[in-house]
Amino acid sequence: RRKLRADVAAAFPNLTAEQLTEFIPNKEELNVVKIHCHKGEAVTIYVNNKNPILFEIEKVLYPTVYTLWVYPDLLPAFSTWPPVLRKLAGGADLMLPGVVVPPSGFPQVERGTLCAVTLLGNRAPVAVAVATMSTAEMLAAGMKGKGFAVLHTYMDHLWEYGDKSCPPTLAPSVTDSADKERAEDGEEPEGEEPAIGFSTDPLQHVDVGDLSLKEPEGCATVMGKEEFNEDRAAETAEDASTEVQQEAEDSRTPQEQMDALFNQCFFHALKCKVKKSDLPLLTSTFLRSHMFSCCPAGKQLDIKKSSYKKFSKFLQCMQHQKILQVKELNKGVESITEVDWKHPDIKAFAIPEGFSSASAAQDNKSEDREQVYHAPEIIPLYGVSTKMIPLFQESGHKKGSVLSSSEVRNTIINYVKANELVDETNKNFVKVNAILCDCLLDKSEQDEISKLKWDDLLSRCLERMQPLHQVTFFGQEPVVRKGNIEPIDITVAQRSSNKKVTIIKNLELYGLDPQWVANILQQKVQASATITPVPGMKDRVQVQIQGNQINQLAKMLLEEYQLPRKYIQGLEKAPKLGRKK
């Protein structure tokens, strides 16, 4: 219970000591329930007074709606229209067109921030979700696309595990500038909806009485004009204190400001974060683990908003200035191989206020321990080969056209239907015409086969197309490569004195830095780990660690890094755990 209270305090720092004691009581019964959801994920639920108050997925704590009704300001909140709730409870995520933009603007959140979802006019949350974009990205996207991945809602199975109570009626707090101005002018919004500034469509009706909404505005009016004037004076003073800085920034375009931010974080990372022993260093690791951590508070690196548009072009520019050297050690994967720390630009760079070399070194150590890895998204693709051109040219595809498996399937289905090739007697079969015969049948089969099953037809088609794959690393543009992606290859080799070593190859293809993986493994299994060149392959490296460590590797790659098992080769060579006698 003490550990849980500490975890809750770390996860939700807004809770006071009294609220924390009330939330996780010392003497009341607290039950722990472990379940598995339909995706197979293990979920731990903490229950107090017959209501679930927390749920834990992969060691991350999330509050339930029962908890948020008691502490409605625990998470940054975003509002939506009441009819949207049914969609969310049915399993849908919250799209940005369904989010209500308040006059005072959205709360400032980053991508991955845990948020609450409320209904317009009621501050009681009805869903717990994770932001898929930062506030700035939402506005830049024109409020289009998916804004929040919903984890739990009012009326879902987790809610049903409790007492099935309904959300309380919590009036919106009067914080918007529009509300303040109305209160200052002494206006009473009798017979109106709260001052949201949006449509008064009857479908947007919320079960909140007029009195509960008027009361805060009435209180604001009684407070008088003095407090509002004081607030405005404070805001004016704050604006004046930063006026010079803002003018300097505003004189540059947003693109120039982003270029300057990238330069600042680049030199800061090279000066304080990267050591010679870290080289060669994957460019994706350098951006994700070193440059991002050097970004000042309140700002966010976004290469698309810079003049470079791609991080590789930014590094090319730095390479032309002879600050560093970038090489493609593996096909499609670039690494920083050399850095000139004596370069005048690095030596002249001054660490911004709020950072220090000591704290930067400490950050670097903590990052080595807790570096966040995002598994790349890998999508198999197919290119139209020369042999398959007759089959695909009717749909407008040429040689080399890149298609997903679903696009290939739809093209084949449309071709079969357009040419009336479905067998009349058995619709599970497709008649083979001259084009299908030339494209899909071997010479020995052409006189024997006149019909093909749908599954056989589609599988033959995919086999005869050029294999490709698309890899999307976190925060980077998708990259399309030829062939199938090589799996992470794990082997166990015998060395002198009957000693075994585990060898891991192809980590770079999945955005994993071999040196970083070696350091993590060395700490976990307390065995020597080294980086060695791959025999017979120029500019390729592999991790070598003492002993058969496949069990530890499987836990690390599958559970911690969430890499699909199909992209890992050699896990079957793990030592079997013997029974203790």
N, C-alpha and C positions, 0 to 999 in steps of 0.2 A: 504493500500500500504506500509506503514511503517512496519507493522507486517510481510508482505510478504518479504520485503527486509531483515529484521532481520532473518527470517527463511531461506532465501537463503544463507545469510552470514554464518549461523550456519551449513547448509548442505554442502556448498562448500567453505571451508575456503581458497582455493587457489585463489579466486577472490580478486583482489585489490579493494580499495574504488572507484576508477574511473570506473573500469569494472562493479562494482555493480550498480553504478549510471546509467551507460550506459545500463546495462541489465534490470533493473527495473527503467525506467525513471520517473521523477516527473510529467511531464505535458502531455506526450503522453497517448493516450487512451489505457487502459488495460482491456480486457474483461475476464470474468470468466464464463466458460461453465461447467455444470455438466451433466455427462452422466452415463449410466450403460452398462458395457460390457456384453458379452454373458454369462459369469459365474455369473452375478448378482452383481459384485463388483461395488461400486460407485466410479467414477473417476472424479476428478476436473481438468479442463484444463485451463491454463492461456494463453491468446492469445494477442500478441502485433504485430502491423503492419500486421494483417491478417495471421500471422504464430503462431502456438502453440509453446511456449517457455518452458513451464513446464507442467508436469502432476503430480497429487497428488493421491496416493492410501493409505488409512489408515494412514493419517497424515504424510506420507513420500513423500518428493519432489524428482522428477526425471527430468533430462533435456531431451529435445527432440533432434532429430538429427539436427534440425535447429539451436538450441543453440550450440551444439557441433561443428558445422561447423564454428561458430564465435569464440568459445573458445575450440579449439581441445585438449588442454592439461588439461581440467577441470577434467577429470577422468583418472585413469590408463588404458592404452590401450593394447589390445591383437589383433594380426593380424590373418587373415584367408585367404584362397584362394578365388579369385573372384567367381568361380562357386558355392561356399557355400552360397553366399548371397541369391540366389533364394530359398534355403531350409529354411533359417532363415526368409525370408519374408513370407514364407508359413506357419509359425508357429512352426518350429522346434527349439529346443534348440541347443546350440553350443557344440559339443562333442570334447573332447581333441585331438583325431587324426586329427581333422581339424584345430587345432591351430598351427601357425608357430612359431617355437622356434628361436628367434633372437640370433646372436652370443653373444650379451652382456647379454643374459638371460632375464627372465621375470621380470616385476615389482613385487615387494613384496606386495602381498595382502593377506587378511585373508578371511575365509569363510564368505559370506554375504556382501562382499565389492562390491559397485557399480562400474562397469567397462564399458569402451567403446570398441566396436569391430570395427576394421578397416580392409580394404583390403590391401593385400601385395602391397607395393609401393606407397600407398596414405594414408596420415595421417588423412584424413577426416573420422570421424566415420560414420558407417552405421547402428549401432545397439547399444542399451543400454541394459545391462544385469547385473545379479547378480552372483558373483562367488559362485559356490556350493562347492568349495574346496579352501584351502589356496594354495599359490604357492608351498610350500613344499610338500603338499599332492598330488598336480598334478604330480610333478616329481617323488614322491615315488610310485605313481600308474602307472608309466611307460607311462604317457600321454594316458591313456585309461579311458573310462567312460565319464559321463557328466561333463563338466567343467563350463558351464555358463547357467543359466536360463534366456532366452531372454524375455524382457518386451516390447520392441518397436524397430521397424526397419524402415529403408528407404523403401518406397513403401508400407507400411501398411496403415490401415485406419486413424491412427492419422496423418501420413505424408500427406495423401490425404486431410486432413482438412485444410492444409496450401496452399501455392502457387505451390506446387508440383515441386519445383526446384530440380535439380540434385546435388549430392555432388560436392563441389569444388575440384580442384586439389591442394593438399598440399603435397609438397615433404617431404619425411622422413628426420628428423633431423639427422645430422651426429654425433652420440654419441657412436656408437659401437667401441670397441677397435680395431676391424679389420679395420674399416674405418679410425681410427686415424693413424694406422700404415701405411695404404696406402697413406694417405695424407702426412705423415712425409717423406715417401720415394719419394714423388713427382710423384706418379703414376697417370695417367689419364685413367679412365676406359672407353675409347671411344668405342662406339659400343656395350657396355655390359649393362646388367641389373644392378640395384644398388647392392652394395656389401652385399647381404643377405646371401650368402653361401649355396644356395639351388638350386634345379633343375631349369633349364631354359625352362621348358615345355611351348610350345606356348599357352596352355590353361590358363597359369597363366598371360596372357597379361593384363596389367592395362593401362588405358587411361591416362598416364602421359608421357609428352614429355621428350626426352633425355636431353634437355637443363635445364628443371626444376630440374632434378635430378643431373646434373653435377655441377650446380651453387654452391650449398653448399660445394661440395668437392673442387671446385676451390678456394672458399673463404678460406677453411681450409688450402689449400696449400700455399696461399699468406701469411697467418698468420705466416708461418715460423716454424722452429723447436724449437724456444725458449719456446713458450707457452706450447708445448707438453712436452718438457723436464721439465718445471716447474711443469706441472701436474704430471708427473711421479715421480719427486722428492717429491712432496707432498704425493703421494700415498706411496712411499717408507718410508717416515717418519712416516706416519700413521701406516703402517704395522709394523715398528720397535717398535713403542710405545706399540703395543698390542701383540708383539711376545711372551713375557713370558707367558701372560695369555692364548694365543692360544695353546702354547706347553703344558701347564698344562691340558687344556681341551682335546687336541688331544691325550694325553697319555691314556685317558679313552675311552672305546668303546661307540658308540652312545647309547647303551642300559644302560650302567652305568651312562651316563650323564642324560638320562631321569629319571632313578631311583633317582638320586640326586635332580633333579628338582622337582619331586613329593614329596620327603621328605621336601625340602625347603618350597614349597607351603603349604604342610600339616601343618607343625609347625607354619608357618606364619599365616595361617588362624585360627588355634586354639588360638594363642597368641593374635591376634588383632581383629579378626572378630566375633568369636562365643562367646556368653555369656551363662551363666547358664540358663537364662530364655528362651533361644532358644531351649532347649532340651525338649522332644525328637526332633531330627532334621533328616529329610530324608537324606539319604546318597547322593541321586541325587541332592538335593538342596545344600548340603555341597560342592559337587564338582563344580556344575554349578555357584553358587552364591558367594562362599567364596574362594575356591582354585583358580579358574580361574582368579579372580581379584587380586590375589597375584602373578601371573606369571609375571616375568620381561618382559619389552618391548623387542620385537624381538624374543621372545621364545613362544612356544605353548605346552601345556600339551597334550600328546597323550598316553593313557594307553597301547595301542597296541604295542608301541615302547619300552615299559619298560619290565622288566623281569617278572612283575606280570601278564600282559596280560588282567586282569580284575580288576576293581576298588574294587570289593568285596574282592579279594585276598589281595590287598594292605591293606585294612582295617583290615582283619584278622591278617595280620602280625603285625599291630600296636596294635591290641587287645592282641596278645601274649606277647607284651612288656608292657602290662597293662597301656597303655596310654589312651585308651578309651574302651567303651563297645558298641557292636553293637547287636541289637536284631531285629528279624522279627516280628514287631508289627502287621502287616497284612500279609496275605499269599502272598509271593513273593515280598514284599516291606520291605526293611531294613531301620532301623533308628538308629542314634547314640543316646544312652540313657544316657550315663555317660562319663565324661571327667575328668581325673586327672590333673588339672592345676598345681599341685605341683610336677608333675613328673620331674625328673632332666633334661630330654631332652627338655621339653617345657621351663623350667626356663633358661636353658643354651642357648636357641636359640637366636641369635642376628638378629634383623630386618635388612634386606639388605639395602644398601645405595639407596637413592631415595624414600624410604618409611619411614614414621614416624608413631608413635602410634596415634598422633592426626589426621593425614591425613587418617590413616586406619579407625579410628572411624568415621570420616566424610564420608568416602566411604561407611561404613556400614550403616549409616543413609540414604544416598542417594540410596543405594541398596534396603533398605526396602521400599522406595517410588517407585523405578523404576526397580524392579527385572524383568528380562526378563524370560517369561515362554514360553516354546515350548510344544504344545500339543503332547502327544504321538501318534505314529502311531499304530492303533489297527486293526488287520486282523483276521477275523474269520477263524478257521481251523476245520478240521474234522478228527477224528481217526476211523480206521476200527474196528468195533465192532465184537464180536464173531458171531453174526447172519449174518453179511455182508461178512464174509470171502469167501464163495463160489462165490460171485459175483465179488470179487476183486482179487482172487488168480490167475486168468488167466493173469492179467496184472503185476504179480510179487509182489503184495502187501500182507503183512502179518497182523496179528492182531496187532493193535497199530500203524500201519503206519499212519503218519500225512500227510494230503492232504489239499490243498486249494479248494475252491468251483469250480474253473475252472478245476482243476485236476480231481475232482470227476466227473464233467460233461463230460470231455473228456474220462474218463475211461468207463462210462456208454455208451456213444455213440459208442465207439470202440467195446464194448461187444455186443451191439445190432446189429451192422453191421457185426461183425465176425460170429455171430450165425444166421444171416439172419432173424431177428425178426421184421423188418419193415413191416407193413401191406401193401400188394400189392394193395388193393382197396383204401385205404386212408393212405397216408404216414404220417399223423399227429398222427397216432396210432402205438403202439408197441405191438406185440403179447406177452403174458405172458407165458414163458416156466416154467419148474419145478423149476429152481433156482430162477427166479424172483418171482415166487409164494411163495416159502418158505421165501425169504428175505423181500419182500415188502408187502405182503397181510396178513391181519388178518385171523384167522381161519374161521370166519363167511363170509369172502369175497372170499375164495379160490374156492368155487363151483360156484360163481356168476360172477366173473370178468375174462374175457379172454383177454381183451385188455386194455391198459392204454394210455392216452395222454402223449406226451413227457414231458410237464410241470408237470403233476401229477407224472410221473415216477421219475423225478429228485427230486421233493420236498419230496416224500416218502423216497427216498434214503437218503437225507440229514437229515431227521427227525430220521432215525434209526441208524445214526452214532453217535459216541461219540463227543459231542461239546467241542471244545478247542478254545483258542484264543492266538494270539501272540501280545505282547506289546513291542514297541521299544521306549525307552526314548531317548531324545536328548543326543548324545555323548556316548551312552551305547549300549551294545550288546542286541539283541532281546531276550525276555524271553517268552517261551511258557507255558501257564497255562491251567489247566483242567477247563471245564465248560465255560459258557458265562460270560463275565466280568460284575460285578455288576455295575449298573448305579449310578451316584451321586444322592443320595436320599435327596430331600428337602421336609420337612414337616412343617406345622404351628401348634403349640400346644397352648392350653389355660392355662394360669397360674392364680394365685389368683388375685382378683380385676379385673377380665375380661381382663387381659393383655395378649397379644399374643407374642410368641417368634418364631423365625424361626430357624429350626435345620437342619444342613447340615452334611451328613455322606458320607463315602467312598471317600473322597478327595484324600487320600494317594494312592489309586489305579491308579490315573491319574497323579501322580507325583506332586501333590499340597500339600504344607505343611499347615496343618490346622491352626497352629499358625500364619503363614504369611497371610493366607486368612482372619483370624479373625482381624488382625491388619489393613489390607486394607479396609475391610468392615466397621470397626469402624471409620476410617477416612472419608469414603465416606458418610455414613449415620448419623454420629454423634450420635451413639447409643452404649450402652454397649455390648461387645462381649466377650464370654468366651469359654474356652476349657473344656469339661466335658467328663468323660468316657461313652462309649456306654453301656446302661443297658443290663446285661446278656451276654456281650461279653468281654472277657478278652483281655487286651492290645489294645483296639480299642477306639479311641476318636472321638468326634464330635464337630462341631462349633455351638454355641448357641448365637443368637443375638436378641435384643429386637425389637418387632414389626414385621409386615409382610413385609419382605425385598425381596420378590421373584422377583419383577420387577428389582431391582438393581442387584440381583444375576444373573438374565437372561442376562442382558446387560454385566455383567462382564465375565460370563462363555462363552457366545455365541459370543459376538463381540470382547472383548479384548483378551480372551484366545483361541478363535477359536475352541472350543470343539463342536463336532457334537451334535445336539439336541437329537438324539436317545440315547445318553449316559447320559442324564440328566432327572431325574424322579421327577415330582411334579411341573413343571412350570405352569400347568393349575390352580394352587391354588393361582395365583397372584391376588391381589385386583384389581377390575375394577375401572378405573378412571371415577368418576362421572362428570356430566356436571355442570358447574358453573351456578347458577341461577342469 
